[in-house]
Each structure stands twice: as structure tokens, then as C-alpha cells.
């Protein structure tokens, strides 16, 4: 089982410390979430810095809100980061659900799913070296991996899970094991329906905070603020894992469900959590 670290967003200046410690430890991936109208670092820019500060660990958007971005430019940015990191990029994508993000980007929220599908058709074509279209040629550089970086999709509705089989390499489930199992099965079903070889890569995400009381309090406060728009922030905060036993049990549960990787997402700013979590896993 691969174990990744989801990075906190409260202080971008600390992220190189997190990244270097994770790179020196047993972790497979650094993940970073995406918002536009929020006090968080832009993930592609931030992960480029962190990739330069590390040597082996993968970097992953978790998830990048693709419909907010220009398609050709996103394809170029992702290919550049993938190429310069020697193929260490995983592009986790989602459509986003916040009205304010779409307002600020000038995008009609009601079209975001359709726009995502259109974007993937274009990006897959560009990453394969084909021209953009009439009046515009190829857009380089070529990514490190033929056909583009690894793409995971997040989401919960059937249309989002089908998108994994249609356009992606795998699925990112921000759900507890009791819910994730059904999502994994649905994704596997679509994968088979589309005649894809092998199986989808399955990545689980769980929120954690490990350390003294002030660390868990900090994490809960940050997570509550981030999810305030949902009206369910308290319930989500209640699901945060705060003990070694809880974290180990979650990893075991996801392993039993067939997950390939578990991302332990941290909201608290204390970078010593990297070492504490390393001791657990």
C-alpha cells in the first residue's frame, strides 16, 4: 500500500519543509487541493516548487478544478510539470461545486461537467502530439509519459465515476471506507463496460491530524472553515482521524477494499506531523 500526504493550505511558506520531510520518509505522494476564491496556494505553481525541492516523491493535484482554467494552457502547464519532474505528476481533476469560484473565473457553473469532458478530449489530443486545430499547431512540451500525465478524477455521482473509464487512469475517493467500497465497485464496473485493460488506479483520501491538542484543534478549525459552505462542516470534522490506531485501521480498511494508495490529508500546520505519521505507517 502506498501512503501519501495531503498538504495543509494555511501557510504556503511551510510547504517545502513538509515536502522535504515527506520525501525523506516512507511516503509516495504529496497532494494539494484547489480553490480559486480562497486563501490557498495555486496547486500547479506550488507543486512545481515542491517538486524542485524533492527528488523522488510524486506530486498530485487533489483535485484541480479544471473547468475554471483555459484548456490549452492547462494542457501545457501539466505537460511541462510532468516533463520537468521526470513523470512525477498525477493530475487529479474535479469540476468543483462552489459558486464563487465559477463567478471569479467567469465560467457558467451549470456547464462545468460538459466543459470537463470537452477539456479532456482536447488535452488528450495535445498530449499525444496532435495539433490543437485549424489555425493552431501542436502545443509542447511533450509530457514525460506518452499520452499525458496520470489523470485521476474525483467525484461521487455516476457521471463523474464514468468519466474515470472514459478519460482517466484512476479514481480519487474522498470518502470513508464504508462509502468508498461502493464507489470503487461502480468505477470498476464502468472500466469493464468501456473495455479498458487492467483496472483503474484507486486512491482513497482521509483527513488526519496527529499530535498534541493544539495540533488537532488547529486542524479542526481549518477544516471547519474550509467546508463551512457545505453546511455539514461539523459532521466532516467529526470524521477526522486523530490517533495512530484510527489511521492504521483506515489504511487496513482501504487495503481490504483494493485501494492502491491512501492519501492522509492534513489541515493542521505543524510539519512534525510528517514524522509522527511516518512512525504510524
C-alpha positions as CSV (number, residue, x, y, z in Angstrom):
1,X,0.0,0.0,0.0
2,X,1.3,3.4,-1.0
3,X,0.7,6.2,1.6
4,X,0.7,9.9,0.6
5,X,0.5,13.1,2.5
6,X,-2.1,15.8,1.7
7,X,-0.6,19.2,2.4
8,X,-2.2,21.9,4.5
9,X,-3.0,25.2,2.8
10,X,-2.8,27.7,5.6
11,X,0.8,28.8,5.2
12,X,2.4,28.1,1.8
13,X,5.8,29.1,3.1
14,X,5.9,26.0,5.2
15,X,5.2,23.5,2.4
16,X,8.8,23.0,1.4
17,X,9.5,21.8,4.9
18,X,6.6,19.3,4.7
19,X,7.7,18.2,1.2
20,X,11.4,17.6,2.2
21,X,10.4,15.6,5.3
22,X,7.9,13.5,3.3
23,X,10.5,12.9,0.5
24,X,12.9,11.6,3.1
25,X,10.2,9.3,4.6
26,X,8.0,6.4,3.5
27,X,5.5,8.5,1.6
28,X,4.6,8.1,-2.1
29,X,2.9,11.3,-2.9
30,X,2.3,15.0,-2.0
31,X,-1.2,16.2,-2.6
32,X,-2.6,19.7,-2.7
33,X,-6.2,20.9,-3.1
34,X,-7.5,23.6,-5.3
35,X,-9.8,26.6,-4.8
36,X,-9.9,30.0,-6.6
37,X,-11.8,32.2,-4.1
38,X,-9.9,31.1,-1.0
39,X,-6.6,31.8,0.8
40,X,-4.8,28.8,-0.6
41,X,-1.8,28.4,-2.9
42,X,-2.4,27.7,-6.6
43,X,-1.6,24.0,-6.8
44,X,0.3,23.7,-10.1
45,X,2.6,26.6,-9.1
46,X,3.1,25.3,-5.5
47,X,3.7,21.7,-6.6
48,X,6.3,22.9,-9.2
49,X,8.2,24.5,-6.3
50,X,7.8,21.4,-4.2
51,X,8.9,19.1,-7.0
52,X,12.1,21.1,-7.3
53,X,12.7,20.8,-3.5
54,X,12.4,17.0,-3.6
55,X,13.9,14.1,-5.6
56,X,11.6,11.1,-5.7
57,X,8.1,11.8,-4.3
58,X,5.2,12.3,-6.6
59,X,3.1,15.5,-6.7
60,X,-0.6,15.4,-7.1
61,X,-3.5,17.9,-7.5
62,X,-6.3,16.8,-5.3
63,X,-8.3,17.9,-7.1
64,X,-7.6,20.6,-9.6
65,X,-10.8,22.4,-10.8
66,X,-10.2,22.0,-14.5
67,X,-13.3,23.9,-15.7
68,X,-12.0,27.1,-14.1
69,X,-9.0,27.0,-16.4
70,X,-8.1,27.6,-20.0
71,X,-7.8,24.2,-21.6
72,X,-4.8,24.7,-23.9
73,X,-2.8,26.4,-21.1
74,X,-3.7,23.7,-18.6
75,X,-2.5,21.1,-21.0
76,X,0.8,22.9,-21.5
77,X,1.3,23.5,-17.7
78,X,0.6,19.9,-16.8
79,X,2.9,18.6,-19.6
80,X,5.6,20.9,-18.5
81,X,5.4,19.9,-14.9
82,X,5.3,16.2,-15.8
83,X,8.3,16.5,-18.1
84,X,10.4,18.5,-15.7
85,X,9.7,16.1,-12.9
86,X,10.5,13.0,-14.9
87,X,6.9,11.9,-14.8
88,X,6.2,12.5,-11.1
89,X,2.9,14.4,-11.7
90,X,-0.5,12.9,-11.1
91,X,-3.2,15.3,-12.3
92,X,-6.3,14.8,-10.0
93,X,-9.2,16.6,-11.6
94,X,-12.7,17.6,-10.5
95,X,-15.5,20.0,-11.6
96,X,-15.8,22.0,-8.3
97,X,-19.0,22.9,-6.5
98,X,-18.6,26.5,-5.2
99,X,-20.5,29.3,-6.9
100,X,-17.9,31.9,-6.1
101,X,-15.0,30.0,-7.8
102,X,-17.0,29.9,-11.0
103,X,-18.1,33.6,-10.7
104,X,-14.5,34.7,-10.3
105,X,-13.4,32.5,-13.3
106,X,-16.2,33.7,-15.5
107,X,-17.5,30.2,-16.0
108,X,-21.1,29.1,-16.0
109,X,-21.3,26.6,-13.2
110,X,-24.1,24.7,-14.9
111,X,-21.8,23.7,-17.8
112,X,-18.8,22.5,-15.7
113,X,-19.3,18.8,-16.3
114,X,-19.7,19.2,-20.1
115,X,-16.8,21.5,-20.2
116,X,-14.6,19.0,-18.3
117,X,-15.3,16.3,-20.9
118,X,-14.5,18.8,-23.7
119,X,-11.3,19.7,-22.0
120,X,-10.2,16.1,-21.6
121,X,-10.7,15.4,-25.3
122,X,-8.5,18.4,-26.2
123,X,-5.8,17.7,-23.6
124,X,-5.5,14.0,-24.5
125,X,-5.1,15.0,-28.1
126,X,-2.5,17.7,-27.3
127,X,-0.5,15.4,-25.0
128,X,-0.4,12.9,-27.9
129,X,1.3,15.4,-30.1
130,X,-1.6,16.3,-32.3
131,X,-2.3,19.9,-33.4
132,X,-4.8,22.0,-31.4
133,X,-6.9,22.5,-34.5
134,X,-7.5,24.8,-37.5
135,X,-5.2,27.8,-37.3
136,X,-3.1,26.4,-34.4
137,X,-0.5,23.7,-34.3
138,X,1.0,21.4,-31.7
139,X,1.4,22.6,-28.1
140,X,4.5,21.3,-26.3
141,X,6.4,20.2,-24.5
142,X,5.6,16.5,-24.7
143,X,4.8,15.1,-21.3
144,X,7.2,12.5,-19.8
145,X,4.5,9.8,-20.1
146,X,3.2,9.2,-23.6
147,X,-0.4,10.4,-23.8
148,X,0.0,12.7,-20.8
149,X,0.4,12.5,-17.1
150,X,-1.6,10.1,-15.0
151,X,-5.1,11.5,-14.6
152,X,-7.4,10.7,-11.6
153,X,-11.0,12.0,-11.3
154,X,-12.7,12.8,-8.0
155,X,-16.5,12.9,-7.6
156,X,-19.4,10.9,-6.3
157,X,-22.2,11.0,-8.9
158,X,-22.4,8.3,-11.6
159,X,-21.4,10.7,-14.4
160,X,-18.2,11.5,-12.5
161,X,-17.4,7.9,-11.9
162,X,-18.0,7.0,-15.6
163,X,-15.5,9.8,-16.5
164,X,-12.8,7.7,-14.9
165,X,-13.3,5.0,-17.5
166,X,-13.8,7.4,-20.4
167,X,-10.9,9.7,-19.9
168,X,-8.8,8.8,-16.9
169,X,-6.4,6.4,-15.3
170,X,-8.0,6.1,-11.9
171,X,-10.3,7.4,-9.2
172,X,-9.7,9.6,-6.1
173,X,-12.3,8.8,-3.4
174,X,-12.6,11.4,-0.6
175,X,-14.9,9.1,1.3
176,X,-14.8,6.8,4.4
177,X,-14.3,3.1,3.8
178,X,-18.0,2.4,4.4
179,X,-18.8,4.6,1.4
180,X,-15.7,4.2,-0.7
181,X,-16.2,0.5,-1.4
182,X,-19.4,1.1,-3.4
183,X,-17.7,3.9,-5.3
184,X,-14.8,1.6,-6.1
185,X,-17.1,-1.1,-7.4
186,X,-19.0,1.4,-9.6
187,X,-15.7,2.7,-11.1
188,X,-14.6,-0.9,-11.8
189,X,-17.9,-1.6,-13.5
190,X,-17.6,1.4,-15.8
191,X,-14.0,0.4,-16.5
192,X,-15.1,-3.0,-17.6
193,X,-18.0,-1.6,-19.6
194,X,-15.7,0.6,-21.6
195,X,-13.4,-2.3,-22.3
196,X,-10.4,-0.8,-20.6
197,X,-7.4,-3.1,-20.0
198,X,-6.3,-3.9,-16.4
199,X,-8.1,-1.9,-13.7
200,X,-8.4,1.7,-12.6
201,X,-6.0,3.0,-10.1
202,X,-7.9,3.6,-6.8
203,X,-6.8,6.3,-4.4
204,X,-8.5,7.0,-1.1
205,X,-8.3,10.2,0.9
206,X,-8.9,10.5,4.6
207,X,-8.4,13.6,6.9
208,X,-6.0,13.2,9.8
209,X,-4.4,15.3,12.5
210,X,-1.7,13.7,14.7
211,X,-0.1,15.4,17.7
212,X,-0.8,17.4,20.8
213,X,-4.2,19.0,21.4
214,X,-3.2,22.3,19.8
215,X,-2.4,20.5,16.6
216,X,-5.8,18.8,16.4
217,X,-7.5,22.0,17.4
218,X,-5.7,23.8,14.6
219,X,-6.7,21.1,12.1
220,X,-10.3,21.1,13.1
221,X,-10.6,24.9,12.9
222,X,-9.0,25.0,9.4
223,X,-11.2,22.1,8.1
224,X,-14.3,23.7,9.5
225,X,-13.6,27.0,7.8
226,X,-12.8,25.3,4.5
227,X,-16.1,23.3,4.5
228,X,-18.3,26.0,6.0
229,X,-20.1,26.5,2.7
230,X,-21.5,22.9,2.8
231,X,-23.5,23.3,5.9
232,X,-22.0,20.0,7.1
233,X,-18.6,21.1,8.3
234,X,-19.1,19.8,11.9
235,X,-20.0,16.4,10.6
236,X,-17.0,16.3,8.3
237,X,-14.7,17.5,11.1
238,X,-16.0,14.7,13.3
239,X,-14.7,12.2,10.8
240,X,-11.1,13.4,11.2
241,X,-8.7,10.7,12.4
242,X,-6.6,11.8,15.3
243,X,-5.0,8.6,16.8
244,X,-2.5,6.1,15.4
245,X,-5.0,3.3,15.8
246,X,-7.6,5.1,13.8
247,X,-5.2,5.8,11.0
248,X,-3.9,2.2,10.9
249,X,-7.5,0.9,10.9
250,X,-8.4,3.2,8.0
251,X,-5.4,2.1,6.0
252,X,-6.3,-1.6,6.6
253,X,-9.9,-1.0,5.6
254,X,-8.9,0.7,2.3
255,X,-6.4,-2.1,1.6
256,X,-9.2,-4.6,2.0
257,X,-11.2,-2.7,-0.5
258,X,-8.5,-2.8,-3.1
259,X,-7.2,0.7,-2.9
260,X,-3.7,1.3,-4.4
261,X,-2.9,4.3,-2.3
262,X,-4.2,6.2,0.7
263,X,-3.7,10.0,1.0
264,X,-3.6,11.2,4.6
265,X,-4.8,14.8,4.3
266,X,-3.6,17.2,6.9
267,X,-5.2,20.6,7.7
268,X,-3.0,21.4,10.7
269,X,0.1,23.4,10.0
270,X,2.6,21.6,12.3
271,X,5.1,19.9,9.9
272,X,6.2,17.5,12.7
273,X,3.0,15.6,11.7
274,X,5.0,14.1,8.8
275,X,7.3,12.4,11.2
276,X,4.5,11.3,13.5
277,X,2.6,9.8,10.6
278,X,5.7,8.1,9.3
279,X,6.0,6.3,12.6
280,X,2.4,5.1,12.2
281,X,2.7,3.8,8.7
